[in-house]
Amino acid sequence: AAAGAASPADKERFICIYPAYLNNKKTIAEGRRIPIDKAVENPTSTEIQDVCAAVGFNVLLEKNKMYPREWNRDVQYRGRVRIQLKQDDGNPCLPQFPTRKSVMLYAAETIPKLKTRTQKMGGSDPSLQQGEGGKKGKGKKKK
């Protein structure tokens, strides 16, 4: 009866996606919910929000929420994204995403293509780029 009272359009009925669900550094026991080969390295709640909002979902970012199994209290691991999966009548908001798993797989597939990710890694030679970034950081500390 309680579930019937709240419509799927209510904020409390939105599905929750924590970054841990999509993190390839986590095991299933630590909370990963998609196959490791499809998972992303350390996704943030902001990145999940960006890709889901871009595809047209009604998205809420809850910055101060923590995944219960997350032992690391750092800011980068905080946050969860709430997404409206279904409309009032119970039909999916976006037909291409009928389930929460389909949303998670889409987010994990799209996050590596984000500008913030491609700029950090991008360049003619990725190995040179990463080494260069490390040197820059060390140089700044010495000065």
C-alpha positions in Angstrom: 0.0 0.0 0.0 2.8 2.4 0.8 4.5 1.8 -2.5 1.3 2.5 -4.3 0.8 5.8 -2.6 4.1 7.3 -3.9 4.1 7.9 -7.6 7.2 7.1 -9.7 7.5 10.8 -10.3 8.1 11.6 -6.6 11.7 12.3 -5.8 11.8 9.5 -3.2 10.9 7.0 -5.9 13.8 8.0 -8.2 16.5 5.3 -8.6 19.8 5.9 -6.8 23.1 5.4 -8.5 26.3 5.6 -6.5 29.7 5.9 -8.1 30.7 2.6 -6.5 28.2 0.8 -8.8 30.3 1.8 -11.9 33.8 1.7 -10.4 36.2 -0.9 -12.0 38.4 -0.6 -8.9 35.7 -2.2 -6.8 34.7 -5.9 -6.5 31.1 -7.1 -6.5 31.4 -7.4 -2.7 32.5 -3.8 -2.5 29.4 -2.7 -4.5 30.2 -2.8 -8.2 27.0 -3.7 -10.1 28.1 -4.0 -13.7 30.7 -6.2 -15.4 34.3 -5.1 -14.7 35.1 -4.8 -18.4 32.3 -2.2 -18.8 33.0 -0.4 -15.6 34.9 3.0 -15.3 37.9 4.0 -13.3 36.8 6.0 -10.3 33.6 7.7 -11.6 32.3 10.7 -9.7 28.6 11.5 -8.9 29.0 14.7 -10.9 30.1 12.7 -14.0 27.1 10.3 -13.6 24.8 13.3 -13.3 26.3 15.0 -16.4 25.8 12.0 -18.7 22.3 11.2 -17.5 21.1 14.8 -17.7 22.6 15.0 -21.2 20.5 12.0 -22.5 17.4 13.6 -21.1 16.8 12.1 -17.6 15.3 14.1 -14.7 18.3 14.0 -12.4 19.0 15.0 -8.8 22.6 15.1 -7.4 22.8 14.5 -3.6 26.4 15.7 -2.8 26.6 14.7 0.8 25.2 11.2 0.6 27.6 8.3 1.0 27.5 4.7 -0.3 27.1 2.6 2.9 29.8 0.1 1.9 32.3 2.9 1.0 35.0 3.0 3.7 36.8 5.9 2.2 35.3 9.2 3.3 37.0 11.4 0.7 35.0 14.0 -1.2 35.6 12.2 -4.5 33.8 9.1 -3.3 30.8 11.1 -2.0 27.5 11.7 -3.6 24.8 9.8 -5.3 22.6 10.5 -8.3 18.9 10.0 -8.2 17.3 9.5 -11.6 13.6 9.4 -12.6 13.3 6.0 -14.3 9.5 5.8 -14.7 6.7 8.2 -15.3 3.5 8.5 -13.2 1.8 5.8 -15.4 4.7 3.3 -14.7 6.2 3.6 -18.2 9.9 4.3 -18.6 10.7 8.0 -19.1 13.1 7.1 -21.9 12.2 3.9 -23.8 15.9 3.0 -24.4 16.4 2.7 -20.6 13.8 0.4 -19.2 15.8 -0.8 -16.2 18.3 0.7 -13.7 21.0 -1.6 -15.1 20.5 -0.2 -18.6 21.1 3.3 -17.1 24.2 2.2 -15.2 25.7 0.5 -18.3 25.0 3.7 -20.4 26.6 5.9 -17.8 29.7 3.7 -17.6 30.0 3.6 -21.4 29.6 7.4 -21.7 31.7 8.7 -18.8 35.1 8.0 -20.5 34.0 10.1 -23.4 33.4 13.2 -21.3 35.5 16.2 -22.1 37.0 16.3 -18.6 38.3 12.8 -19.0 39.5 13.1 -22.6 41.4 16.3 -22.0 43.4 14.8 -19.1 44.4 11.7 -21.1 44.2 13.1 -24.6 47.2 14.0 -26.8 49.3 12.5 -29.6 51.0 10.1 -27.3 49.1 9.1 -24.2 52.1 7.6 -22.3 54.1 10.8 -22.9 51.1 12.9 -21.7 50.7 11.0 -18.4 54.5 11.1 -17.7 54.5 14.8 -18.4 51.6 15.4 -16.0 53.5 13.6 -13.2 56.6 15.7 -13.8 54.6 18.9 -13.7 53.1 18.1 -10.3 56.5 17.2 -8.8 58.1 20.4 -10.2 55.4 22.5 -8.5 56.0 20.9 -5.1 59.8 21.6 -5.2 59.4 25.3 -6.0 
